[in-house]
Amino acid sequence: MSMTTAQATTVEQRYSPAQLQDVRAHGYWDETSLAHYIDLAAAADPSRVAVTDGYGTLTRSELRAQAYRFALSLRHLGVVKGDRVQVQLPNWNEFVVIWIALARIGAVLVPTMPVYRDDEVKFVLDDSGAKISIVSERFRHFDYVEMMAPIKAATPALEHVIVVRGTSPVGDNLSFEDLSAGDGVPTDDELGPVPSADDLHLIVYTSGTESRPKGCQHTFGTLSYTAKCLNDYVFVLTQDDVMFMPTPITHATGITAGLVTSMMVGASVHLFDVWEADEGLRRIAAYRTTVSIAATPFLQMALAALKKDPSHDISSMRVWASAGAPIPEVLLREWNRLLPGCAARPVYGSSEVMVCTAVREGDPEEKVVASDGRSFDGIVLQIRDQSGTEVATGEEGEITYTSPGLFLGYWNNPERTAATIGPDGFAHSGDLGRVDSEGYLRVTGRIKDLIIRGGLNISAREVEENAATHPDVANVAAVSIPDDRLGEKVCAFIVAAGEHQLSVHELGDYLHFERHIAPQKWPEKIIYVDELPSTATGKIKKFELRQRALALLLEESAVHESHVVG
């Protein structure tokens, strides 16, 4: 099943001729493809390390050769430009090889998180119409080959399953190692024309924290725009840098901020497949990594491990950006106090726009810890009210934007695309925020995260940030729960920092006397948990918490009624 015009969105469909001319004239997009960057790097310094993963090392020339051999094998299997290839792998070198191979022949990468299982994988395969699925044999005690057998039988468009790091052949599955083996490098005549940077390059699915995942279509041009901005303002990478990547590279952040940024400047990448804080810090020391990007939980755990064992040497690190989940101000202040040589820099974005704003080198401390940075050149950021009117500076509203890094639309979902990208070209993020007089954005939460208590709009993030400053709170998430009188009220899920569990009254006193927070914003119910449910990239699954809180309320109500009847 090959790509059809009805399914894929082209840049010509997404932009007017004048808009296309504008993004090119400003240099936001150019004709440089991923294959061109790979070719240049291998020619310039073939023996320089390109990627490591703790299991093996690939130099620039080895990476290029293996990728192009695999690309030729895919062509022999009938993969043509526009075909989708679903890849479900951990942070291994092979993922980078496959990504480059697909880009060289114009096939479209459809990355899938390793934590996804039968139903989620089947949905992505069905929605994308992938011709090939590439999986590991086993990872973290899970058998992906066994999972794929019934899925392949029930998915007509899926022609082949390719297994990475397989120990034995299973049925008619193919071996990645066999398909990429050899010594030579295929010629351009064998591989065919190099695809344009305007061609569809990636379909990355949203995390689906509130609904079914949606496939965001990106060209290499939309990705490279974001990567250039990150390199210019956040990482300032050179070929001497080593990117540490604990973030899944099957995610938008991992691909764009981890891989594209590095490949464009020739920096090395160290991939880390199973996050464990102490081992992660040991990897940083062993590979002398210099920059990273990961969600808030990664920073929290790394900081806790450093405080527990100060002997960890991460002196090589100079920047650790964070995306995917809000970063509490208290965490940023503590990080920058303990690790002044490694700047923590918040960035804000989504699968639709990749990165929209970022804290930059040289930004004042108060902006670093209390904002999500400024937008990049080429991005127009507007805060709008419910009617779509731009609000005054400093007022809260929905974050909307246009960007050269904005996706082309949702795969095979024009209705949802039209609901997200308005006629004026501005995309609705679904996030709330405010922009100050200097252009710094502060994300205040999701629209669905608003807690409306007696007509008062309460930001869940504000509740979380203030509660998180209490020494007895290790982590916290705030959600709404129904209330007969007020409509909604605040419920806090808390991970305790120690043995003591704060009562509602104790937390209220703290928020009143220490944080000076209005009593309407105090949690009126606390539920203690061992950990907060999150996606693989660190986003809290608020819908699960709301469901759990509601179930608990119903259970308590039933018990109360039974006591009354009794």
Phi, psi and omega per residue, in radians:
M1 nan 1.968 -3.124
S2 -1.720 2.884 -3.084
M3 -1.129 2.430 3.092
T4 -2.046 2.739 -3.133
T5 -1.052 -0.573 -3.095
A6 -1.168 -0.453 -3.078
Q7 -1.657 -0.817 -3.053
A8 -1.501 2.563 3.056
T9 -1.818 2.257 3.106
T10 -1.671 2.850 3.118
V11 -1.123 -0.531 3.123
E12 -1.204 -0.544 3.079
Q13 -1.333 -0.590 -3.070
R14 -1.386 -0.617 -3.041
Y15 -2.128 2.629 3.018
S16 -1.342 2.817 3.087
P17 -0.968 -0.668 3.135
A18 -1.147 -0.704 3.121
Q19 -1.154 -0.726 3.109
L20 -1.088 -0.729 3.114
Q21 -1.096 -0.653 -3.107
D22 -1.171 -0.815 -3.103
V23 -1.162 -0.539 3.111
R24 -1.342 -0.692 -3.125
A25 -1.093 -0.603 3.133
H26 -1.466 -0.060 3.120
G27 1.392 0.231 3.125
Y28 -1.229 -0.622 3.032
W29 -2.092 2.590 2.955
D30 -2.481 -3.017 -3.040
E31 -1.584 0.040 -3.041
T32 -1.277 2.135 3.141
S33 -1.615 2.909 3.068
L34 -1.054 -0.730 -3.136
A35 -1.025 -0.637 3.131
H36 -1.109 -0.763 3.102
Y37 -1.093 -0.717 -3.136
I38 -1.134 -0.754 3.128
D39 -1.098 -0.784 -3.131
L40 -1.082 -0.780 -3.107
A41 -1.113 -0.769 -3.126
A42 -1.149 -0.641 3.129
A43 -1.238 -0.631 -3.073
A44 -1.262 -0.716 -3.081
D45 -2.711 1.388 -2.996
P46 -1.082 -0.475 -3.060
S47 -1.611 -0.056 3.125
R48 -1.217 2.451 -3.124
V49 -1.158 2.287 3.113
A50 -1.763 -0.791 -3.065
V51 -2.658 2.455 3.043
T52 -2.334 2.766 3.125
D53 -2.483 0.254 -3.104
G54 1.514 -0.214 3.112
Y55 -1.964 -0.511 -3.105
G56 -2.854 3.036 -3.105
T57 -2.308 2.429 3.032
L58 -2.168 2.188 3.007
T59 -1.348 3.024 3.137
R60 -1.037 -0.778 -3.117
S61 -1.214 -0.652 3.111
E62 -1.159 -0.719 3.120
L63 -1.077 -0.818 -3.134
R64 -1.097 -0.811 -3.085
A65 -1.110 -0.805 -3.121
Q66 -1.150 -0.708 3.136
A67 -1.096 -0.753 -3.084
Y68 -1.287 -0.549 3.034
R69 -1.131 -0.737 3.121
F70 -1.164 -0.649 3.104
A71 -1.045 -0.739 3.128
L72 -1.135 -0.694 3.097
S73 -1.084 -0.698 3.098
L74 -1.092 -0.695 3.095
R75 -1.074 -0.697 3.117
H76 -1.153 -0.449 3.088
L77 -1.434 -0.030 3.097
G78 1.693 0.166 3.115
V79 -1.327 2.211 -3.128
V80 -2.153 2.990 3.139
K81 -0.931 2.269 3.115
G82 1.652 -0.271 3.083
D83 -1.168 2.495 3.117
R84 -1.619 2.408 3.107
V85 -2.210 2.003 -3.123
Q86 -1.491 2.295 -3.089
V87 -2.212 2.097 3.127
Q88 -2.133 1.565 -3.087
L89 -2.346 2.700 2.986
P90 -1.260 -3.040 3.087
N91 -1.329 1.371 3.131
W92 -2.074 2.747 3.106
N93 -0.966 -0.617 -3.082
E94 -1.040 -0.559 3.112
F95 -1.060 -0.749 -3.126
V96 -1.130 -0.724 3.086
V97 -1.004 -0.843 -3.095
I98 -1.132 -0.760 3.134
W99 -1.003 -0.820 -3.136
I100 -1.163 -0.685 3.123
A101 -1.054 -0.814 3.134
L102 -1.086 -0.754 -3.128
A103 -1.096 -0.616 -3.096
R104 -1.164 -0.582 -3.103
I105 -1.819 0.046 3.063
G106 1.459 0.205 3.024
A107 -1.332 2.780 -3.008
V108 -1.841 2.153 3.110
L109 -1.307 2.267 3.025
V110 -2.123 1.535 -3.087
P111 -1.327 2.538 -3.128
T112 -2.347 2.325 -3.108
M113 -1.035 2.416 3.095
P114 -1.060 -0.399 -3.125
V115 -1.351 -0.218 -3.136
Y116 -1.217 2.555 -3.119
R117 -2.135 -2.890 -2.925
D118 -0.734 -1.087 -3.029
D119 -1.101 -0.732 -3.112
E120 -1.170 -0.738 3.134
V121 -1.152 -0.749 3.130
K122 -1.071 -0.687 3.119
F123 -1.079 -0.820 -3.122
V124 -1.102 -0.749 3.130
L125 -1.108 -0.781 3.133
D126 -1.144 -0.782 -3.067
D127 -1.187 -0.699 -3.088
S128 -1.463 -0.385 -3.052
G129 1.169 0.623 -3.078
A130 -1.067 2.427 3.110
K131 -1.505 -0.538 -3.087
I132 -2.336 2.505 3.019
S133 -2.091 2.335 3.131
I134 -2.093 2.122 -3.074
V135 -2.348 2.809 2.958
S136 -1.377 2.766 3.078
E137 -1.188 -0.937 3.096
R138 -2.467 2.601 3.041
F139 -2.728 2.237 -3.123
R140 0.902 0.819 3.037
H141 1.190 0.280 3.110
F142 -1.951 2.380 -3.106
D143 -1.674 1.795 -3.112
Y144 -1.323 -0.543 3.119
V145 -1.121 -0.739 3.100
E146 -1.110 -0.707 3.116
M147 -1.088 -0.695 -3.013
M148 -1.308 -0.367 -3.060
A149 -1.009 -0.966 3.120
P150 -1.222 -0.516 3.116
I151 -1.125 -0.796 3.140
K152 -1.078 -0.717 -3.131
A153 -1.107 -0.485 -3.081
A154 -1.766 0.135 -3.078
T155 -2.185 1.631 -3.039
P156 -1.012 -0.628 -3.087
A157 -1.239 -0.360 -3.069
L158 -1.425 1.929 -3.047
E159 -1.603 -0.604 -3.064
H160 -2.478 2.593 2.941
V161 -2.030 2.190 3.124
I162 -1.912 2.285 -3.040
V163 -1.879 2.271 3.118
V164 -1.754 2.373 -3.137
R165 1.000 0.728 3.093
G166 -1.387 2.580 3.138
T167 -1.780 -0.343 3.138
S168 -2.728 2.563 3.134
P169 -1.171 2.461 3.119
V170 -2.214 1.948 3.104
G171 1.019 -2.345 -3.116
D172 -1.719 0.292 3.080
N173 -1.143 2.671 3.141
L174 -1.844 2.751 -3.113
S175 -1.770 2.201 3.070
F176 -1.053 -0.732 -3.097
E177 -1.065 -0.708 3.104
D178 -1.165 -0.703 -3.069
L179 -1.277 -0.336 -3.122
S180 -1.928 0.072 -3.075
A181 -1.286 2.822 3.087
G182 2.256 -3.112 -3.117
D183 -2.071 -0.509 -3.044
G184 -1.486 3.105 3.078
V185 -2.144 2.128 3.134
P186 -1.017 2.620 -3.139
T187 -1.461 2.916 3.083
D188 -1.089 -0.597 3.107
D189 -1.090 -0.655 3.141
E190 -1.278 -0.634 -3.059
L191 -1.515 -0.358 -3.141
G192 1.571 3.128 -3.102
P193 -1.058 2.533 3.065
V194 -1.282 2.228 -3.121
P195 -1.091 2.754 3.083
S196 -1.355 2.670 3.045
A197 -1.172 -0.216 3.099
D198 -1.528 -0.180 -3.125
D199 -1.303 2.694 3.088
L200 -1.052 2.237 -3.011
H201 -2.032 -0.602 -2.955
L202 -2.607 2.404 2.894
I203 -2.102 1.846 -3.117
V204 -1.890 2.245 -3.060
Y205 -1.541 2.426 3.096
T206 -1.089 2.823 -3.037
S207 -1.247 -0.285 3.072
G208 1.163 0.637 3.134
T209 -1.273 -0.354 -3.127
E210 -2.089 -0.364 -3.089
S211 -2.751 -3.059 3.087
R212 -1.032 2.445 3.118
P213 -1.024 2.616 3.105
K214 -2.119 2.430 -3.094
G215 -1.506 1.959 -3.136
C216 -1.539 2.146 -3.108
Q217 -1.554 2.198 3.103
H218 -2.272 2.508 2.950
T219 -1.602 2.981 3.020
F220 -1.182 -0.464 3.099
G221 -1.123 -0.742 3.120
T222 -1.169 -0.634 3.131
L223 -1.241 -0.753 -3.073
S224 -1.203 -0.516 3.035
Y225 -1.028 -0.879 -3.138
T226 -1.088 -0.734 -3.131
A227 -1.087 -0.713 3.100
K228 -1.062 -0.761 -3.138
C229 -1.114 -0.751 3.111
L230 -1.090 -0.712 3.120
N231 -1.166 -0.672 -3.099
D232 -1.251 -0.691 -2.935
Y233 -1.954 -0.404 -3.019
V234 -1.989 -1.006 -3.049
F235 -1.558 -0.667 -3.041
V236 0.898 0.992 -3.056
L237 -1.317 2.602 2.904
T238 -2.263 3.075 -3.139
Q239 -1.204 -0.180 3.105
D240 -1.507 -0.121 3.137
D241 -1.420 2.751 3.048
V242 -2.228 2.013 3.138
M243 -1.414 2.143 3.058
F244 -1.618 2.125 -3.029
M245 -2.135 1.565 2.958
P246 -1.498 -0.330 3.084
T247 -1.168 2.378 3.111
P248 -0.982 2.240 3.126
I249 -1.434 0.063 2.946
T250 -1.523 0.067 -3.130
H251 -1.907 2.761 -3.106
A252 -0.957 -0.776 -3.122
T253 -1.125 -0.783 -3.107
G254 -1.089 -0.767 -3.117
I255 -1.170 -0.883 -3.015
T256 -1.327 -0.965 -3.052
A257 -1.353 -0.522 -3.106
G258 -1.547 -0.871 -3.019
L259 -1.627 -0.919 -3.054
V260 -1.085 -0.786 3.141
T261 -0.994 -0.776 -3.080
S262 -1.204 -0.797 -3.092
M263 -1.152 -0.530 -3.114
M264 -1.213 -0.491 -3.122
V265 -1.943 -0.058 3.133
G266 1.442 0.317 3.064
A267 -1.298 2.730 3.075
S268 -1.460 2.776 3.102
V269 -2.225 2.297 2.971
H270 -1.925 2.071 -3.106
L271 -1.637 2.435 -3.127
F272 -2.203 2.064 -2.918
D273 -1.596 -0.522 -3.132
V274 -2.224 1.871 -3.060
W275 -1.205 2.150 2.947
E276 -2.533 2.208 -2.889
A277 -1.036 -0.850 -3.100
D278 -1.101 -0.749 3.114
E279 -1.162 -0.646 3.085
G280 -1.053 -0.750 3.122
L281 -1.178 -0.591 3.072
R282 -1.167 -0.652 3.102
R283 -1.125 -0.740 3.110
I284 -0.973 -0.783 -3.135
A285 -1.178 -0.758 -3.058
A286 -1.189 -0.671 -3.072
Y287 -1.757 0.028 3.115
R288 0.869 0.882 3.119
T289 -1.222 2.695 -3.013
T290 -2.088 -0.489 -3.114
V291 -2.448 2.797 3.108
S292 -2.778 2.898 2.978
I293 -2.532 2.281 -3.118
A294 -2.817 2.820 -3.090
A295 -1.309 2.947 -3.068
T296 -0.877 -0.795 -3.124
P297 -1.011 -0.579 3.105
F298 -1.111 -0.781 3.120
L299 -1.105 -0.755 -3.132
Q300 -1.043 -0.803 -3.107
M301 -1.243 -0.655 3.101
A302 -1.115 -0.738 3.136
L303 -1.139 -0.730 3.116
A304 -1.090 -0.708 3.134
A305 -1.167 -0.662 3.110
L306 -1.159 -0.690 3.131
K307 -1.187 -0.605 3.133
K308 -1.289 -0.625 -3.128
D309 -2.369 1.514 -3.093
P310 -1.159 -0.122 -3.124
S311 -1.289 -0.221 3.081
H312 -1.022 2.291 -3.115
D313 -1.792 1.804 3.056
I314 -2.067 0.566 -3.100
S315 -1.135 -0.322 3.119
S316 -1.294 -0.345 -3.069
M317 -1.363 2.346 3.099
R318 -2.095 -0.423 3.115
V319 -2.463 2.315 2.973
W320 -2.270 1.767 3.107
A321 -1.434 2.724 -3.124
S322 -2.368 2.292 -3.130
A323 -2.515 2.879 3.027
G324 1.766 -0.438 3.130
A325 -2.713 2.582 3.142
P326 -1.010 2.510 3.125
I327 -1.850 2.049 3.116
P328 -1.045 2.452 3.140
E329 -1.011 -0.667 -3.119
V330 -1.102 -0.606 3.111
L331 -1.192 -0.759 3.140
L332 -1.106 -0.732 -3.138
R333 -1.117 -0.736 -3.127
E334 -1.182 -0.721 3.123
W335 -1.052 -0.877 -3.085
N336 -1.200 -0.430 3.076
R337 -1.294 -0.772 -3.087
L338 -1.421 -0.474 -3.065
L339 -2.246 1.149 -3.079
P340 -1.108 -0.360 -3.141
G341 -1.470 -0.173 -3.131
C342 -2.141 1.746 -3.057
A343 -1.257 2.200 2.998
A344 -1.530 2.163 -3.052
R345 -2.222 1.943 3.075
P346 -1.177 2.451 2.979
V347 -2.276 2.679 -3.112
Y348 -2.223 2.354 3.098
G349 -3.032 -2.794 -3.102
S350 -2.862 3.033 3.071
S351 -1.095 -0.462 -3.122
E352 -1.310 -0.658 -3.047
V353 -2.107 -0.006 -3.076
M354 1.089 -1.578 3.096
V355 -2.194 2.315 -3.074
C356 -1.926 -0.745 3.119
T357 -2.373 2.795 3.112
A358 -2.772 2.578 2.936
V359 -1.307 2.354 -3.011
R360 -1.938 2.880 3.033
E361 -1.054 2.259 3.130
G362 1.657 -0.140 3.085
D363 -1.153 2.506 -3.136
P364 -1.115 2.682 -3.061
E365 -0.947 -0.737 -3.095
E366 -1.145 -0.524 3.084
K367 -1.343 -0.581 3.127
V368 -1.092 -0.785 -3.025
V369 -1.575 -0.302 -3.020
A370 -2.195 0.355 3.065
S371 -2.567 2.993 3.051
D372 -1.901 0.366 3.023
G373 1.518 -2.997 -3.133
R374 -1.922 2.763 3.128
S375 -1.278 2.732 3.128
F376 -1.401 2.834 3.037
D377 -1.019 2.332 -3.136
G378 1.745 -0.298 3.132
I379 -1.694 2.322 3.019
V380 -1.907 2.076 -3.076
L381 -1.907 2.250 3.091
Q382 -2.333 2.455 3.029
I383 -1.785 2.144 -3.026
R384 -2.156 2.652 3.079
D385 -1.497 -3.051 -3.053
Q386 -1.134 -0.377 3.123
S387 -1.515 -0.090 -3.118
G388 1.603 0.119 3.140
T389 -1.548 2.384 3.124
E390 -1.153 2.327 -3.094
V391 -1.540 2.966 3.126
A392 -1.252 2.751 3.105
T393 -0.930 2.291 3.099
G394 1.564 -0.198 3.131
E395 -1.524 2.659 -3.109
E396 -1.508 2.526 3.064
G397 -2.992 -2.985 3.130
E398 -1.360 2.409 3.082
I399 -1.379 2.109 3.052
T400 -2.193 2.738 -3.079
Y401 -2.815 2.741 2.840
T402 -2.047 2.621 -3.079
S403 -2.836 2.500 2.990
P404 -1.103 -0.267 3.100
G405 -1.641 0.050 -3.107
L406 -1.205 2.458 -3.137
F407 -1.082 2.857 -3.134
L408 -1.423 -0.307 -3.116
G409 2.519 2.972 3.109
Y410 -1.388 2.407 -3.123
W411 -1.054 2.152 3.026
N412 0.969 0.555 -3.099
N413 -2.518 1.173 -3.080
P414 -1.113 -0.521 -3.136
E415 -1.145 -0.803 3.137
R416 -1.194 -0.606 3.088
T417 -1.069 -0.802 -3.133
A418 -1.121 -0.554 3.120
A419 -1.299 -0.400 -3.099
T420 -1.634 -0.776 3.141
I421 -1.802 1.999 -3.094
G422 -1.301 2.990 3.119
P423 -1.021 -0.443 3.141
D424 -1.493 0.039 3.110
G425 1.530 -0.059 3.114
F426 -1.456 2.351 3.121
A427 -1.652 2.419 3.077
H428 -1.548 2.110 -3.071
S429 -1.437 -0.459 -2.993
G430 1.396 0.017 3.120
D431 -1.775 2.629 3.052
L432 -1.764 2.570 3.100
G433 -2.986 3.110 3.066
R434 -2.479 2.645 3.122
V435 -2.075 2.282 -3.115
D436 -1.501 -3.098 -3.036
S437 -1.179 -0.292 3.123
E438 -1.714 0.054 3.081
G439 1.572 0.159 3.134
Y440 -1.476 2.283 3.130
L441 -1.568 2.464 2.947
R442 -2.174 1.980 3.081
V443 -1.347 2.188 -3.073
T444 -1.851 -0.108 3.084
G445 2.548 -3.117 3.031
R446 -1.532 2.637 3.056
I447 -0.991 -0.688 3.131
K448 -1.269 -0.203 3.127
D449 -1.549 -0.090 3.101
L450 -1.140 2.344 3.058
I451 -1.887 2.026 -3.057
I452 -1.794 1.736 -3.064
R453 -1.814 1.873 3.138
G454 1.001 0.599 3.140
G455 1.587 -0.168 3.124
L456 -1.586 2.193 3.080
N457 -1.406 2.108 -3.119
I458 -2.019 2.225 3.105
S459 -1.406 2.155 3.097
A460 -1.046 -0.637 -3.126
R461 -1.121 -0.680 3.123
E462 -1.083 -0.751 3.096
V463 -1.061 -0.806 -3.093
E464 -1.107 -0.786 -3.088
E465 -1.106 -0.672 -3.132
N466 -1.316 -0.726 3.117
A467 -1.140 -0.575 -3.096
A468 -1.157 -0.315 3.136
T469 -1.349 -0.217 3.124
H470 -1.267 2.325 -3.086
P471 -1.095 -0.335 3.129
D472 -1.553 0.048 -3.114
V473 -1.947 2.050 3.091
A474 -1.526 -0.645 3.120
N475 -2.743 2.679 -3.070
V476 -2.687 2.527 3.021
A477 -2.397 2.332 -3.121
A478 -1.885 2.389 3.084
V479 -2.402 2.922 3.085
S480 -1.560 2.577 2.967
I481 -2.250 2.586 -3.086
P482 -1.204 2.578 3.098
D483 -2.472 2.266 -3.064
D484 -1.058 -0.633 -3.049
R485 -1.549 -0.755 -3.012
L486 -1.749 -0.163 -3.067
G487 1.609 -1.032 3.078
E488 -2.517 2.759 2.971
K489 -2.547 3.004 -2.986
V490 -1.532 2.284 3.007
C491 -2.096 2.316 -3.138
A492 -1.971 2.191 2.951
F493 -1.612 2.163 -3.023
I494 -2.183 2.376 2.919
V495 -1.729 2.018 -3.069
A496 -1.221 2.523 3.127
A497 -1.397 -0.351 -3.127
G498 -2.660 -2.589 -3.101
E499 -1.314 -0.595 -3.041
H500 -1.334 2.320 3.063
Q501 -1.921 2.039 -3.136
L502 -1.066 2.458 2.994
S503 -1.497 2.909 3.067
V504 -1.003 -0.712 -3.125
H505 -1.152 -0.764 -3.130
E506 -1.117 -0.754 3.132
L507 -1.166 -0.668 3.096
G508 -1.076 -0.756 3.100
D509 -1.051 -0.744 -3.134
Y510 -1.115 -0.793 -3.131
L511 -1.142 -0.512 3.134
H512 -1.366 -0.931 -2.998
F513 -1.454 -0.576 -3.068
E514 -1.715 -0.621 -3.055
R515 -1.876 -0.204 3.087
H516 0.983 0.815 -3.129
I517 -1.697 2.418 3.129
A518 -1.006 2.434 -3.069
P519 -1.061 -0.441 3.105
Q520 -1.098 -0.367 -3.092
K521 -1.681 0.002 3.124
W522 -1.321 2.459 3.024
P523 -1.052 2.343 3.114
E524 -1.826 -0.013 2.993
K525 -2.600 2.408 3.090
I526 -2.132 2.299 3.056
I527 -2.109 2.135 -3.121
Y528 -1.582 2.368 3.137
V529 -2.356 2.764 3.098
D530 -1.304 -0.575 3.081
E531 -2.731 2.762 3.112
L532 -1.587 2.335 3.131
P533 -1.162 2.330 -3.097
S534 -2.519 2.822 3.039
T535 -1.338 3.049 -3.134
A536 -1.118 -0.331 -3.137
T537 -1.801 0.178 2.999
G538 1.676 0.030 3.101
K539 -1.351 2.267 3.127
I540 -1.221 2.324 3.121
K541 -1.449 1.449 -3.073
K542 -1.093 -0.594 -3.112
F543 -1.114 -0.588 3.086
E544 -1.175 -0.698 3.131
L545 -1.159 -0.725 3.109
R546 -1.093 -0.725 3.117
Q547 -1.112 -0.723 -3.137
R548 -1.155 -0.745 3.135
A549 -1.108 -0.744 3.137
L550 -1.121 -0.730 3.122
A551 -1.095 -0.691 3.130
L552 -1.169 -0.703 3.097
L553 -1.089 -0.753 3.124
L554 -1.116 -0.682 3.117
E555 -1.140 -0.772 3.126
E556 -1.129 -0.661 3.121
S557 -1.134 -0.709 3.134
A558 -1.136 -0.708 3.112
V559 -1.121 -0.742 3.137
H560 -1.084 -0.780 -3.130
E561 -1.121 -0.655 3.135
S562 -1.161 -0.608 3.103
H563 -1.197 -0.678 3.135
V564 -1.130 -0.782 3.131
V565 -1.120 -0.729 -3.132
G566 -1.125 nan nan
